[in-house]
Amino acid sequence: SSWLLPSGQVEGQFDSNDESDFLTELTVRRKATVIGKQLLAVSELRRAGIEVTAIKRLSSYIRHDLDYHELRAGDRIVVQLDLAELISLRGSEDFKVGIVHQGDAGPLGEELVEATVAPSHPSIGNRLFDIPFLSQLNVRILGMTRYRNLPRSDLTNARIHAADRLLVTGSSEDIRRMYENPNLFGVGQTKIRAFRRDRAPIAIGALVAVVVLAALNIIPLAVAAILAVGAILVARCIDAEEAWGSIDGNVLVLIFGMLAVGLGMQQAGSVDLIVSELTPYLRDIPPWGLVFAIYVLSVIMTEIVTNNAVAIIITPIAIALGNDLGVDPRPLVIAVMFAASASFATPIGYQTNTLVYAAGNYRFTDFFKAGIPLTFGVGLATCMAISFWM
């Protein structure tokens, strides 16, 4: 693809100072396990999307050779990171996240909200540490973001601008008083959730269990999937709100709609008509040739019609065609399954293609250049594997 596709970063994309990046500072706790370790060895700070820009010790800043700097208690690490990683770091046992003026609101307050600084705020131009609500309420500012222009200083000394967005945690009472602040608008709970990395083995285990149980015919796939989802919810890998939010209503409507189309084609005799027209041309070809023919038909359709529709429409045709020719229809169905998901050659074949098409500023022909060779390669490998299995 490096020879077929345009190179270089697209302006406005993948910018480390994008509005999704937050500035925060992490204070090393007195009994932290990272004390004495080089920054390079701290796994919490080596994840993608986290950039350490400086370490402040007493009144001096360290900005060079940060990876090999040994951490001490009280060091303040200046970090730029995305919101999900910032929220995930709240529960760290090694770092205090953000800044607090009075008392200690703690990293895990009862409420977690985002608030935007109004243009009329009297503290614009002052340090963030001096913003009035921080001294009046027992809250902690976890981080701040600014559209494409994050401050180069630490969080404490960052100068307040209009429309700066702050991530704040505190008690329900203190957060309620923030809602009443006329100099802050858009105060509301963040929709981003923290990563639950300690639950990852459970989710991976559930996925493996579904595949193994279904492959060995111990329980049906649908039952295994439902049980796995239940286990994931009980184990709090995700909560019910996230589960419902992950359901794409458009896809469900499309699937049910195309199921109706497929059923309508069968009831109206359209499937039988297509099969009867294709049978004379396919009667004398060997089974492996039939697999190739079904694959080609499916992959052509999936480039212009959604993959769900292709699978729903072509599958009954493949089954009927196999039965009519005296060929096991299962290999043909597997060919449809793979071909329906091989949408590589156009930006309209699948939703992800369209997203990449827009985000990467590609041209329609770029998909032809990279997608057609990929389509041929995947198709050849798939059909040869299926034919060998037959």
C-alpha positions in Angstrom: 0.0 0.0 0.0 2.9 2.4 0.5 3.4 2.4 -3.3 -0.3 2.5 -4.2 -1.7 5.0 -1.8 -0.9 8.7 -1.1 1.6 9.3 1.7 1.9 11.9 4.3 -0.3 13.0 7.2 -3.6 14.7 6.3 -3.9 18.1 7.7 -6.2 18.2 10.7 -5.9 14.5 11.4 -4.1 12.6 14.1 -2.8 15.8 15.7 -1.4 15.4 19.2 -3.0 18.7 20.1 -6.5 17.8 19.0 -9.4 18.7 21.2 -9.6 15.1 22.5 -6.2 15.5 24.2 -6.2 16.6 27.8 -3.4 18.2 29.9 -2.9 16.9 33.3 -0.2 16.3 35.9 0.5 13.2 38.0 2.0 13.6 41.5 4.0 10.6 42.6 2.6 9.3 46.0 4.9 8.9 49.0 4.6 5.1 49.0 4.3 4.6 45.2 5.8 1.5 43.7 7.3 3.6 40.9 9.7 5.5 43.1 13.3 4.8 42.0 12.1 3.4 38.6 13.0 5.0 35.3 10.0 6.5 33.5 10.6 4.0 30.7 9.7 1.2 33.1 6.4 2.7 34.3 3.8 0.7 32.3 0.9 3.1 33.1 2.7 5.9 31.2 3.9 3.8 28.2 0.4 3.2 26.7 -0.6 4.6 23.3 -2.2 8.0 23.5 -0.1 9.1 26.6 2.7 11.6 26.1 4.9 12.8 29.0 6.1 16.3 28.2 8.0 17.2 31.4 8.7 16.3 35.0 8.6 19.0 37.7 10.7 18.5 40.8 10.5 21.3 43.3 10.7 24.4 41.2 12.7 23.0 38.2 11.4 21.3 35.1 13.1 18.3 33.4 12.2 18.1 29.7 15.1 16.0 28.2 15.9 12.3 28.4 12.6 11.7 30.3 12.6 8.0 29.6 15.7 7.4 31.7 14.7 9.8 34.6 14.3 8.1 38.0 11.1 9.1 39.7 10.9 10.4 43.3 8.1 11.0 45.7 6.5 14.3 45.0 7.6 14.5 41.4 4.9 16.1 39.2 4.7 14.5 35.8 3.1 16.7 33.1 1.2 14.5 30.7 -1.0 14.9 27.5 -3.4 12.1 27.0 -6.9 11.3 25.7 -9.9 11.4 28.0 -10.4 7.7 28.4 -6.8 7.2 29.6 -7.2 10.2 31.9 -10.3 8.8 33.5 -8.6 5.4 33.8 -5.6 6.9 35.7 -8.0 8.2 38.4 -7.7 4.9 40.2 -3.9 4.7 40.1 -2.3 3.7 43.4 1.0 5.4 42.4 -0.2 8.8 41.2 -2.5 11.6 42.4 -4.1 12.9 39.2 -4.8 16.7 38.6 -4.8 19.5 41.1 -6.7 20.4 44.3 -6.8 23.6 46.3 -8.3 22.7 49.6 -8.4 19.5 51.5 -8.2 16.5 49.2 -11.1 15.7 47.0 -9.4 12.4 46.1 -9.1 11.0 42.6 -12.4 9.1 42.9 -15.0 11.6 43.8 -18.7 10.8 43.8 -19.2 12.7 40.6 -17.2 13.2 37.4 -18.2 16.1 35.1 -16.9 18.2 32.3 -17.4 22.0 32.4 -16.5 24.7 29.9 -15.2 28.2 30.9 -17.5 30.9 29.8 -16.1 33.9 27.8 -17.2 36.2 30.6 -15.3 34.3 33.3 -13.4 36.9 35.4 -10.4 34.5 35.8 -9.5 34.4 32.1 -5.8 35.0 31.7 -5.1 33.8 35.3 -3.6 30.5 36.4 -5.9 27.5 36.5 -4.9 26.9 40.1 -6.4 30.3 40.9 -9.8 29.7 39.4 -12.3 30.6 42.2 -14.4 27.4 42.3 -11.2 25.4 43.0 -10.7 27.3 46.3 -14.4 27.5 47.2 -15.3 23.9 46.6 -13.6 20.7 47.7 -13.1 19.4 44.1 -10.2 18.2 42.0 -9.5 19.3 38.5 -8.3 16.2 36.7 -7.4 17.8 33.4 -8.1 20.5 30.9 -8.4 20.6 27.1 -8.3 23.4 24.6 -9.1 23.1 20.9 -5.9 22.3 19.0 -3.8 24.4 21.4 -2.9 22.8 24.7 -0.8 24.9 27.1 2.9 24.0 27.2 3.1 24.5 31.0 1.9 22.2 33.7 -1.7 22.0 34.7 -1.3 24.3 37.8 0.2 27.2 35.9 -1.8 26.9 32.7 -3.5 30.1 31.8 -7.3 30.1 31.5 -8.8 30.8 28.1 -12.5 31.1 27.1 -14.0 27.8 26.0 -11.4 25.7 27.9 -13.0 22.4 29.0 -12.2 21.1 32.4 -12.6 17.6 33.8 -13.6 17.9 37.5 -14.4 15.3 40.2 -15.8 15.9 43.7 -18.8 15.2 46.0 -22.3 15.4 44.7 -22.9 18.6 46.7 -19.9 20.4 45.4 -20.6 19.4 41.8 -24.2 20.6 42.2 -22.8 24.0 43.2 -20.8 24.0 40.0 -24.0 23.6 38.0 -25.1 26.9 39.5 -21.9 28.7 38.6 -22.8 31.3 35.9 -19.2 31.4 34.7 -19.2 27.8 33.7 -21.5 26.3 31.1 -22.1 22.8 29.7 -21.5 21.2 33.1 -22.5 17.6 32.8 -21.3 14.1 33.3 -18.8 12.8 30.8 -19.9 10.1 28.5 -16.4 8.5 28.3 -15.8 5.5 30.5 -12.5 4.4 32.0 -10.7 1.4 30.6 -11.3 -1.8 32.7 -8.0 -3.5 31.9 -8.3 -5.8 34.9 -11.5 -7.2 33.4 -9.9 -7.9 30.0 -9.0 -11.5 30.7 -12.7 -12.2 31.6 -13.9 -10.7 28.3 -11.2 -12.6 26.3 -12.1 -15.8 28.1 -15.8 -15.3 27.3 -15.0 -14.9 23.6 -12.8 -18.0 23.6 -15.4 -20.0 25.4 -18.1 -19.0 22.8 -15.9 -20.1 19.9 -14.8 -23.4 21.6 -18.3 -24.4 22.8 -19.9 -23.6 19.4 -17.1 -25.3 17.4 -17.3 -28.5 19.4 -21.1 -28.5 19.1 -21.5 -28.5 22.9 -24.1 -25.8 22.9 -25.5 -23.7 20.0 -23.7 -20.5 19.0 -26.6 -18.2 19.9 -26.9 -19.7 23.4 -23.2 -19.5 24.0 -23.1 -15.9 22.9 -26.0 -14.9 25.2 -24.3 -16.7 28.2 -21.0 -14.9 27.4 -22.8 -11.5 27.3 -24.4 -12.3 30.7 -21.1 -13.3 32.2 -19.5 -10.1 30.9 -22.2 -8.0 32.4 -22.1 -9.8 35.8 -18.4 -9.4 35.9 -18.7 -5.7 35.2 -16.5 -5.8 32.1 -19.2 -3.4 30.7 -22.3 -2.1 32.3 -25.9 -2.3 31.0 -25.8 1.3 29.6 -22.7 0.6 27.6 -24.2 -2.7 26.3 -27.3 -1.0 25.1 -25.3 1.9 23.6 -23.2 -0.5 21.5 -26.3 -1.8 19.7 -26.6 -0.1 16.3 -30.3 0.4 15.6 -29.6 1.2 11.9 -27.9 -2.1 11.4 -30.7 -4.0 13.2 -33.3 -2.3 11.0 -31.2 -3.1 7.9 -30.8 -6.8 8.9 -34.5 -7.3 9.6 -35.4 -5.4 6.5 -33.2 -7.5 4.3 -34.4 -10.7 6.0 -37.8 -9.6 4.8 -36.4 -9.0 1.3 -34.8 -12.4 1.3 -38.0 -14.1 2.5 -40.0 -12.1 0.0 -37.7 -13.3 -2.8 -38.1 -16.9 -1.8 -41.9 -16.6 -1.4 -42.2 -14.8 -4.8 -40.1 -17.5 -6.5 -37.3 -15.1 -7.3 -34.7 -17.4 -5.8 -36.0 -20.3 -7.8 -35.9 -18.2 -11.0 -32.3 -17.1 -10.4 -31.3 -20.7 -9.7 -33.0 -22.0 -12.8 -31.3 -19.4 -14.9 -27.8 -20.1 -13.5 -28.0 -23.9 -13.3 -27.4 -24.5 -17.0 -24.3 -22.5 -17.0 -22.9 -24.1 -13.8 -24.1 -27.7 -14.3 -20.9 -28.9 -15.9 -18.3 -27.1 -13.8 -16.5 -28.9 -11.0 -17.4 -28.2 -7.3 -14.4 -26.0 -6.9 -15.5 -23.9 -9.9 -18.9 -23.5 -8.3 -17.2 -22.2 -5.1 -15.3 -19.6 -7.2 -18.5 -18.6 -9.1 -20.5 -18.1 -5.9 -17.6 -16.1 -4.4 -17.2 -13.9 -7.4 -21.0 -13.1 -7.5 -21.0 -12.4 -3.7 -17.9 -10.2 -3.7 -19.1 -8.1 -6.7 -22.4 -7.5 -4.9 -20.8 -6.7 -1.6 -18.9 -3.8 -3.1 -22.1 -2.0 -3.9 -24.6 -3.4 -1.4 -24.1 -3.9 2.4 -22.6 -7.2 3.4 -25.6 -8.1 5.5 -27.9 -7.8 2.5 -25.5 -9.9 0.3 -25.3 -12.6 2.9 -29.1 -12.7 3.3 -29.9 -12.7 -0.4 -27.1 -14.9 -1.8 -27.1 -17.6 0.9 -30.5 -19.1 -0.1 -29.5 -19.0 -3.7 -26.2 -20.8 -2.9 -28.1 -23.5 -0.9 -30.8 -24.0 -3.6 -28.1 -24.1 -6.3 -26.0 -26.7 -4.4 -29.1 -28.9 -3.8 -30.1 -28.6 -7.4 -26.7 -29.7 -8.7 -26.2 -32.4 -6.0 -23.3 -30.5 -4.3 -22.9 -30.1 -0.6 -24.2 -26.5 0.0 -22.1 -25.8 3.1 -18.9 -24.9 1.2 -20.9 -22.5 -0.9 -22.4 -20.9 2.2 -18.9 -20.5 3.6 -17.8 -18.8 0.4 -20.7 -16.4 0.7 -19.7 -15.7 4.3 -16.2 -14.7 3.4 -17.0 -12.9 0.2 -19.7 -10.8 1.9 -17.1 -9.4 4.3 -14.4 -8.8 1.6 -15.5 -5.2 0.8 -12.1 -3.7 -0.1 -12.4 -2.2 -3.6 -14.9 0.7 -3.0 -15.5 3.2 -0.2 -19.2 2.4 -0.1 -19.0 -1.3 0.4 -18.9 -1.1 4.2 -19.3 1.6 6.8 -15.7 1.5 7.9 -14.5 2.0 4.3 -16.6 5.2 4.2 -15.2 6.5 7.5 -11.6 5.9 6.3 -12.4 7.4 2.9 -13.4 10.7 4.6 -10.8 10.7 7.4 -7.9 9.8 5.2 -8.9 12.2 2.4 -8.6 9.3 -0.1 -9.9 9.3 -3.6 -12.3 6.7 -5.0 -9.6 5.3 -7.2 -7.3 4.8 -4.2 -9.7 2.0 -3.1 -9.4 0.4 -6.6 -5.6 0.5 -6.4 -5.3 -1.1 -3.0 -8.6 -3.0 -2.8 -8.7 -4.9 -6.1 -5.3 -6.7 -5.5 -6.4 -7.4 -1.9 -9.8 -8.7 -3.2 -8.1 -11.1 -5.7 -5.6 -12.3 -3.0 -8.2 -12.9 -0.3 -10.6 -14.5 -2.8 -8.0 -16.9 -4.2 -6.8 -18.0 -0.8 -10.4 -18.4 0.5 -11.6 -20.4 -2.5 -8.5 -22.6 -2.6 -9.0 -23.4 1.2 -12.7 -24.2 0.8 -12.0 -26.3 -2.3 -9.3 -28.3 -0.4 -11.8 -28.8 2.4 -14.4 -30.2 0.0 
